[in-house]
Amino acid sequence: MTERIVLAYSGGLDTSVAIGWIAEATGAEVIAVAVDVGQGGESLEEIRQRALDCGAVEAYVADAREEFANEYCMPALKANALYMDAYPLVSAVSRPVIVKHLVAAAREFGATTVAHGCTGKGNDQVRFEVGIQTLGPDLRCIAPVRDLALTRDKAITFAEEHNLPIQTTKKNPFSIDQNVWGRAVETGFLEDIWNGPTKDVYEYTDSPEFSPVADEVTITFREGIPVAIDGVAVTPLQAIEQLNRRAGAQGVGRIDIVEDRLVGIKSREIYEAPGAMALIAAHRELENVTVEREQARFKKTVGQRWTELVYDGQWFSPLKRSLDTFIDDTQKYVSGDIRMDLHGGRATVTGRRSETSLYDFNLATYDTGDTFDQSMARGFIEIFGLSSKVASGRDERAGR
């Protein structure tokens, strides 16, 4: 029986050429797998047909937009996941859902190997292969660009020689990855970190310099998940899509960062994530209202570790699964409404309300009706500072 290889297929030049390139290099049959995570562009049917026209023996396509929003973006939201305090894991959270479908396709079609289009310098090769090893320990992984010497100029030549139904002349200066959670742009002139991004870098966001009138939005959460916008019920996918449009029109969610890659190099990245950044800002503020202080402090540490694990391709790891349990427990009371102004590149919280709030007006007020017994403060301060006071006395006795 001829060996079969499953290929993560985008429909673009490199993965279209990879179908024939892999077949010639290995003698295996290639099954193309395309997963829609909200990247837009061509329909799945068009991509499926192109894969077959380029030589794939089977083409597996999956509309995973709802799955991606519910099972991958929402955990990231509950964790307030921002790598290096800036990047909302746009690419990192999409890789596990793609991996899940790659392994499912390998099982369905009897493949022994999974191929992806990553280079040997990026994070995604790790995310794909660690995920595949975890879900399908018996499967091998190959990367045509990294392992089979498939460069872009060779891809163009191969496509022209084989009359593949793919455009080969358009040269985009950037490497772009996008989905419903955001958009990642790198390479080209952006690799000189002194160069500022030009207008053509952006697609999900309009310039914040010329914002329309401020857009007021109210987001309703239930246990950490957005369930309504301006009082109208939404699914997680609809919430992200609506805020991508509304926050994007105001220039919200532009990120320019020199990022620490898993492989040990620093890389300049431009991200656009209007919906993700607006939702995270709203969610964090609702947590400020509803999560107890010590729990909130520890959750920040857990959320950062969760973010690092996901960035590093450990979505399916035991530790990440354990951290999910803690994070989910913290969300029991994260329900209520957050009102925001979207304007000039900012998503600014202007109002909060929750039936599970820990904010007590009568304790917080300085006006008539204050129920806080201020006479307790003196004794509290004495006890709270006692250990430092004792240590200071020891230092004086020791001549320090």
Summary of the structure (lengths in Angstrom):
residues: 400
radius of gyration: 25.1
end to end distance: 80.4
largest distance: 87.2
contacts: 1311
relative contact order: 0.12
helix: 44%
strand: 20%
